[in-house]
């Protein structure tokens, strides 16, 4: 599946996932804690 992409000259492939699975996330994704990265802490 990846070889045709590389052969076509596409550059910068981050990841290849099955169709319909692009939004399947966990709280930890690619080594990042998404709940920490996508929220902010406000101290009053």
C-alpha distance matrix in Angstrom:
0.0 3.8 5.7 6.3 7.3 9.5 10.8 11.8 14.0 13.0 15.0 15.5 12.3 14.0 11.5 8.5 10.1 10.2 12.2 15.8 15.5 15.9 19.6 19.7 21.8 24.1 27.2 25.6 22.2 20.7 24.1 26.1 28.7 28.1 31.5 33.1 31.1 31.4 35.1 38.2 41.4 44.7 47.9 51.1
3.8 0.0 3.8 5.6 5.3 6.4 8.7 10.1 11.4 10.3 11.7 12.2 9.2 11.3 9.5 7.6 10.4 11.8 13.9 17.3 16.5 16.1 19.8 20.1 21.5 23.8 26.5 24.5 21.0 18.9 22.3 24.3 27.3 26.8 30.4 31.6 29.3 30.0 33.7 36.6 39.9 43.1 46.2 49.5
5.7 3.8 0.0 3.8 5.4 5.1 6.0 8.5 10.2 10.4 12.1 13.6 11.4 14.1 12.9 11.3 14.2 15.3 17.2 20.7 20.2 19.8 23.5 23.9 25.3 27.5 30.2 28.0 24.5 22.2 25.4 27.6 30.7 30.3 34.0 35.0 32.6 33.4 37.2 40.0 43.2 46.4 49.5 52.8
6.3 5.6 3.8 0.0 3.8 5.5 4.9 6.0 8.8 9.2 12.0 14.0 12.1 15.1 14.1 12.1 14.7 15.3 16.4 20.0 20.2 19.6 23.4 24.3 26.1 28.7 31.5 29.6 26.0 24.0 27.5 29.2 32.2 31.4 35.0 36.2 33.7 34.0 37.8 40.7 44.1 47.2 50.4 53.6
7.3 5.3 5.4 3.8 0.0 3.8 5.5 5.2 6.8 5.9 8.6 10.4 8.5 11.8 11.4 9.9 13.0 14.3 15.2 18.6 18.5 17.4 21.0 22.2 23.7 26.5 29.0 27.1 23.4 21.4 24.9 26.3 29.4 28.5 32.1 33.1 30.4 30.7 34.6 37.3 40.8 43.8 47.0 50.2
9.5 6.4 5.1 5.5 3.8 0.0 3.8 5.4 5.5 5.7 7.4 9.6 8.6 12.1 12.3 11.8 15.3 17.2 18.5 21.7 21.2 19.9 23.4 24.4 25.5 27.9 30.1 27.9 24.2 21.7 24.8 26.6 29.9 29.3 33.1 33.7 31.0 31.7 35.5 38.1 41.4 44.4 47.5 50.8
10.8 8.7 6.0 4.9 5.5 3.8 0.0 3.8 5.4 7.6 10.0 12.9 12.3 15.8 15.9 14.9 18.2 19.5 20.5 24.0 23.9 22.8 26.4 27.5 28.8 31.4 33.7 31.6 27.9 25.4 28.6 30.4 33.6 33.0 36.7 37.5 34.7 35.3 39.1 41.7 45.1 48.0 51.2 54.4
11.8 10.1 8.5 6.0 5.2 5.4 3.8 0.0 3.8 5.7 9.1 12.3 11.9 15.6 16.0 15.0 18.0 19.2 19.5 22.9 23.2 21.8 25.4 27.0 28.4 31.2 33.6 31.7 28.0 25.8 29.1 30.4 33.6 32.6 36.2 37.0 34.0 34.3 38.1 40.7 44.2 47.0 50.3 53.4
14.0 11.4 10.2 8.8 6.8 5.5 5.4 3.8 0.0 3.8 6.2 9.8 10.5 14.3 15.6 15.4 18.9 20.7 21.2 24.2 24.1 22.2 25.6 27.3 28.3 31.0 32.9 30.9 27.1 24.7 27.8 29.0 32.3 31.4 35.1 35.5 32.4 32.9 36.7 39.0 42.5 45.2 48.4 51.5
13.0 10.3 10.4 9.2 5.9 5.7 7.6 5.7 3.8 0.0 3.8 6.8 7.3 11.0 12.4 12.5 15.9 18.0 18.4 21.2 20.9 18.8 22.0 23.9 24.8 27.5 29.4 27.6 23.8 21.5 24.8 25.7 28.9 27.8 31.5 32.0 28.9 29.2 33.0 35.4 38.9 41.7 44.9 48.0
15.0 11.7 12.1 12.0 8.6 7.4 10.0 9.1 6.2 3.8 0.0 3.8 5.9 9.3 11.7 12.9 16.5 19.2 20.0 22.4 21.6 19.0 22.0 23.7 24.0 26.5 28.0 25.8 22.1 19.5 22.5 23.4 26.7 26.0 29.6 29.8 26.6 27.3 31.0 33.2 36.6 39.3 42.4 45.6
15.5 12.2 13.6 14.0 10.4 9.6 12.9 12.3 9.8 6.8 3.8 0.0 3.8 6.1 9.2 11.4 14.8 17.9 19.0 20.9 19.6 16.8 19.5 21.1 20.9 23.2 24.5 22.3 18.6 16.0 18.9 19.7 23.0 22.3 26.0 26.1 22.9 23.8 27.5 29.6 33.0 35.8 38.8 42.0
12.3 9.2 11.4 12.1 8.5 8.6 12.3 11.9 10.5 7.3 5.9 3.8 0.0 3.8 5.8 7.6 11.1 14.3 15.6 17.7 16.3 13.9 16.8 18.1 18.4 20.8 22.5 20.4 16.6 14.2 17.5 18.6 21.8 21.1 24.8 25.3 22.4 23.2 27.0 29.5 32.8 35.8 38.9 42.2
14.0 11.3 14.1 15.1 11.8 12.1 15.8 15.6 14.3 11.0 9.3 6.1 3.8 0.0 3.8 7.1 10.0 13.7 15.3 16.7 14.6 12.0 14.5 15.5 15.2 17.3 18.9 16.7 12.9 10.5 13.8 14.8 18.0 17.4 21.1 21.7 18.9 19.8 23.6 26.1 29.4 32.5 35.6 38.9
11.5 9.5 12.9 14.1 11.4 12.3 15.9 16.0 15.6 12.4 11.7 9.2 5.8 3.8 0.0 3.8 6.5 10.2 12.3 13.9 11.6 9.7 12.6 13.0 13.4 15.6 17.8 15.8 12.0 10.2 13.8 15.2 18.1 17.4 21.1 22.2 19.8 20.5 24.3 27.2 30.3 33.6 36.7 40.0
8.5 7.6 11.3 12.1 9.9 11.8 14.9 15.0 15.4 12.5 12.9 11.4 7.6 7.1 3.8 0.0 3.8 7.0 9.2 11.5 9.9 8.9 12.4 12.7 14.1 16.6 19.4 17.8 14.3 13.0 16.7 18.1 20.7 19.7 23.2 24.8 22.6 22.9 26.6 29.8 33.0 36.2 39.4 42.6
10.1 10.4 14.2 14.7 13.0 15.3 18.2 18.0 18.9 15.9 16.5 14.8 11.1 10.0 6.5 3.8 0.0 3.8 6.5 8.3 6.3 6.4 9.8 9.7 11.8 14.5 17.7 16.7 13.5 13.2 16.9 18.1 20.0 18.8 22.0 24.1 22.3 22.2 25.8 29.1 32.3 35.5 38.7 41.9
10.2 11.8 15.3 15.3 14.3 17.2 19.5 19.2 20.7 18.0 19.2 17.9 14.3 13.7 10.2 7.0 3.8 0.0 3.8 6.2 5.6 7.4 10.6 10.4 13.3 16.1 19.6 19.1 16.3 16.5 20.1 21.2 22.7 21.3 24.2 26.6 25.1 24.6 28.0 31.6 34.7 37.8 41.1 44.2
12.2 13.9 17.2 16.4 15.2 18.5 20.5 19.5 21.2 18.4 20.0 19.0 15.6 15.3 12.3 9.2 6.5 3.8 0.0 3.8 5.6 7.1 10.1 10.9 14.3 17.5 20.9 20.9 18.1 18.8 22.4 22.9 24.2 22.3 24.9 27.6 25.9 24.8 28.2 31.8 35.0 38.0 41.4 44.2
15.8 17.3 20.7 20.0 18.6 21.7 24.0 22.9 24.2 21.2 22.4 20.9 17.7 16.7 13.9 11.5 8.3 6.2 3.8 0.0 3.8 5.9 7.6 8.5 12.2 15.5 18.8 19.5 17.1 18.5 21.9 22.0 22.7 20.4 22.7 25.6 24.2 22.8 25.9 29.5 32.7 35.5 39.0 41.7
15.5 16.5 20.2 20.2 18.5 21.2 23.9 23.2 24.1 20.9 21.6 19.6 16.3 14.6 11.6 9.9 6.3 5.6 5.6 3.8 0.0 3.8 5.5 5.4 8.9 12.0 15.5 15.9 13.5 15.0 18.3 18.5 19.3 17.4 19.8 22.6 21.4 20.4 23.5 27.2 30.2 33.3 36.6 39.5
15.9 16.1 19.8 19.6 17.4 19.9 22.8 21.8 22.2 18.8 19.0 16.8 13.9 12.0 9.7 8.9 6.4 7.4 7.1 5.9 3.8 0.0 3.8 5.7 8.1 11.7 14.7 14.8 12.0 13.2 16.7 16.5 17.6 15.4 18.1 20.6 18.8 17.8 21.2 24.7 28.0 31.0 34.4 37.3
19.6 19.8 23.5 23.4 21.0 23.4 26.4 25.4 25.6 22.0 22.0 19.5 16.8 14.5 12.6 12.4 9.8 10.6 10.1 7.6 5.5 3.8 0.0 3.8 5.8 9.6 12.2 13.3 11.2 13.3 16.3 15.5 15.8 13.1 15.3 18.2 16.7 15.2 18.3 22.0 25.1 28.0 31.5 34.2
19.7 20.1 23.9 24.3 22.2 24.4 27.5 27.0 27.3 23.9 23.7 21.1 18.1 15.5 13.0 12.7 9.7 10.4 10.9 8.5 5.4 5.7 3.8 0.0 3.8 6.9 10.3 11.3 9.7 12.3 15.0 14.6 14.7 12.7 14.7 17.8 17.0 16.0 18.9 22.6 25.4 28.5 31.7 34.6
21.8 21.5 25.3 26.1 23.7 25.5 28.8 28.4 28.3 24.8 24.0 20.9 18.4 15.2 13.4 14.1 11.8 13.3 14.3 12.2 8.9 8.1 5.8 3.8 0.0 3.8 6.7 7.8 6.6 9.8 11.9 11.2 10.9 9.0 11.2 14.1 13.5 12.9 15.7 19.3 22.0 25.3 28.4 31.4
24.1 23.8 27.5 28.7 26.5 27.9 31.4 31.2 31.0 27.5 26.5 23.2 20.8 17.3 15.6 16.6 14.5 16.1 17.5 15.5 12.0 11.7 9.6 6.9 3.8 0.0 3.8 5.2 6.0 9.6 10.6 10.0 9.0 8.0 9.6 12.5 12.9 12.9 15.1 18.5 20.7 24.2 26.9 30.1
27.2 26.5 30.2 31.5 29.0 30.1 33.7 33.6 32.9 29.4 28.0 24.5 22.5 18.9 17.8 19.4 17.7 19.6 20.9 18.8 15.5 14.7 12.2 10.3 6.7 3.8 0.0 3.8 6.4 10.0 9.8 8.2 6.0 5.4 6.3 9.0 10.1 10.4 12.2 15.3 17.2 20.8 23.4 26.6
25.6 24.5 28.0 29.6 27.1 27.9 31.6 31.7 30.9 27.6 25.8 22.3 20.4 16.7 15.8 17.8 16.7 19.1 20.9 19.5 15.9 14.8 13.3 11.3 7.8 5.2 3.8 0.0 3.8 6.8 6.1 5.4 4.6 5.9 8.2 9.6 10.1 11.6 13.8 16.6 18.5 22.2 24.7 28.1
22.2 21.0 24.5 26.0 23.4 24.2 27.9 28.0 27.1 23.8 22.1 18.6 16.6 12.9 12.0 14.3 13.5 16.3 18.1 17.1 13.5 12.0 11.2 9.7 6.6 6.0 6.4 3.8 0.0 3.8 5.3 5.3 6.7 6.8 10.1 11.4 10.7 12.0 14.9 17.9 20.4 24.0 26.7 30.2
20.7 18.9 22.2 24.0 21.4 21.7 25.4 25.8 24.7 21.5 19.5 16.0 14.2 10.5 10.2 13.0 13.2 16.5 18.8 18.5 15.0 13.2 13.3 12.3 9.8 9.6 10.0 6.8 3.8 0.0 3.8 5.6 8.6 9.5 13.1 13.5 12.2 14.1 17.2 19.8 22.3 26.0 28.5 32.1
24.1 22.3 25.4 27.5 24.9 24.8 28.6 29.1 27.8 24.8 22.5 18.9 17.5 13.8 13.8 16.7 16.9 20.1 22.4 21.9 18.3 16.7 16.3 15.0 11.9 10.6 9.8 6.1 5.3 3.8 0.0 3.8 6.8 9.1 12.2 11.8 11.2 13.9 16.5 18.6 20.6 24.3 26.5 30.2
26.1 24.3 27.6 29.2 26.3 26.6 30.4 30.4 29.0 25.7 23.4 19.7 18.6 14.8 15.2 18.1 18.1 21.2 22.9 22.0 18.5 16.5 15.5 14.6 11.2 10.0 8.2 5.4 5.3 5.6 3.8 0.0 3.8 5.8 8.9 8.3 7.4 10.2 12.7 14.8 17.1 20.7 23.1 26.8
28.7 27.3 30.7 32.2 29.4 29.9 33.6 33.6 32.3 28.9 26.7 23.0 21.8 18.0 18.1 20.7 20.0 22.7 24.2 22.7 19.3 17.6 15.8 14.7 10.9 9.0 6.0 4.6 6.7 8.6 6.8 3.8 0.0 3.8 5.7 5.4 6.2 8.6 10.4 12.6 14.5 18.2 20.5 24.1
28.1 26.8 30.3 31.4 28.5 29.3 33.0 32.6 31.4 27.8 26.0 22.3 21.1 17.4 17.4 19.7 18.8 21.3 22.3 20.4 17.4 15.4 13.1 12.7 9.0 8.0 5.4 5.9 6.8 9.5 9.1 5.8 3.8 0.0 3.8 5.3 4.9 5.7 8.2 11.2 13.8 17.3 20.2 23.5
31.5 30.4 34.0 35.0 32.1 33.1 36.7 36.2 35.1 31.5 29.6 26.0 24.8 21.1 21.1 23.2 22.0 24.2 24.9 22.7 19.8 18.1 15.3 14.7 11.2 9.6 6.3 8.2 10.1 13.1 12.2 8.9 5.7 3.8 0.0 3.8 5.6 5.5 6.1 9.1 11.1 14.6 17.4 20.6
33.1 31.6 35.0 36.2 33.1 33.7 37.5 37.0 35.5 32.0 29.8 26.1 25.3 21.7 22.2 24.8 24.1 26.6 27.6 25.6 22.6 20.6 18.2 17.8 14.1 12.5 9.0 9.6 11.4 13.5 11.8 8.3 5.4 5.3 3.8 0.0 3.8 5.7 5.7 7.3 9.1 12.8 15.3 18.8
31.1 29.3 32.6 33.7 30.4 31.0 34.7 34.0 32.4 28.9 26.6 22.9 22.4 18.9 19.8 22.6 22.3 25.1 25.9 24.2 21.4 18.8 16.7 17.0 13.5 12.9 10.1 10.1 10.7 12.2 11.2 7.4 6.2 4.9 5.6 3.8 0.0 3.8 5.8 7.7 10.6 14.0 16.9 20.3
31.4 30.0 33.4 34.0 30.7 31.7 35.3 34.3 32.9 29.2 27.3 23.8 23.2 19.8 20.5 22.9 22.2 24.6 24.8 22.8 20.4 17.8 15.2 16.0 12.9 12.9 10.4 11.6 12.0 14.1 13.9 10.2 8.6 5.7 5.5 5.7 3.8 0.0 3.8 7.0 10.4 13.4 16.8 19.8
35.1 33.7 37.2 37.8 34.6 35.5 39.1 38.1 36.7 33.0 31.0 27.5 27.0 23.6 24.3 26.6 25.8 28.0 28.2 25.9 23.5 21.2 18.3 18.9 15.7 15.1 12.2 13.8 14.9 17.2 16.5 12.7 10.4 8.2 6.1 5.7 5.8 3.8 0.0 3.7 6.9 9.8 13.2 16.2
38.2 36.6 40.0 40.7 37.3 38.1 41.7 40.7 39.0 35.4 33.2 29.6 29.5 26.1 27.2 29.8 29.1 31.6 31.8 29.5 27.2 24.7 22.0 22.6 19.3 18.5 15.3 16.6 17.9 19.8 18.6 14.8 12.6 11.2 9.1 7.3 7.7 7.0 3.7 0.0 3.8 6.5 9.8 12.9
41.4 39.9 43.2 44.1 40.8 41.4 45.1 44.2 42.5 38.9 36.6 33.0 32.8 29.4 30.3 33.0 32.3 34.7 35.0 32.7 30.2 28.0 25.1 25.4 22.0 20.7 17.2 18.5 20.4 22.3 20.6 17.1 14.5 13.8 11.1 9.1 10.6 10.4 6.9 3.8 0.0 3.8 6.5 9.8
44.7 43.1 46.4 47.2 43.8 44.4 48.0 47.0 45.2 41.7 39.3 35.8 35.8 32.5 33.6 36.2 35.5 37.8 38.0 35.5 33.3 31.0 28.0 28.5 25.3 24.2 20.8 22.2 24.0 26.0 24.3 20.7 18.2 17.3 14.6 12.8 14.0 13.4 9.8 6.5 3.8 0.0 3.8 6.4
47.9 46.2 49.5 50.4 47.0 47.5 51.2 50.3 48.4 44.9 42.4 38.8 38.9 35.6 36.7 39.4 38.7 41.1 41.4 39.0 36.6 34.4 31.5 31.7 28.4 26.9 23.4 24.7 26.7 28.5 26.5 23.1 20.5 20.2 17.4 15.3 16.9 16.8 13.2 9.8 6.5 3.8 0.0 3.8
51.1 49.5 52.8 53.6 50.2 50.8 54.4 53.4 51.5 48.0 45.6 42.0 42.2 38.9 40.0 42.6 41.9 44.2 44.2 41.7 39.5 37.3 34.2 34.6 31.4 30.1 26.6 28.1 30.2 32.1 30.2 26.8 24.1 23.5 20.6 18.8 20.3 19.8 16.2 12.9 9.8 6.4 3.8 0.0
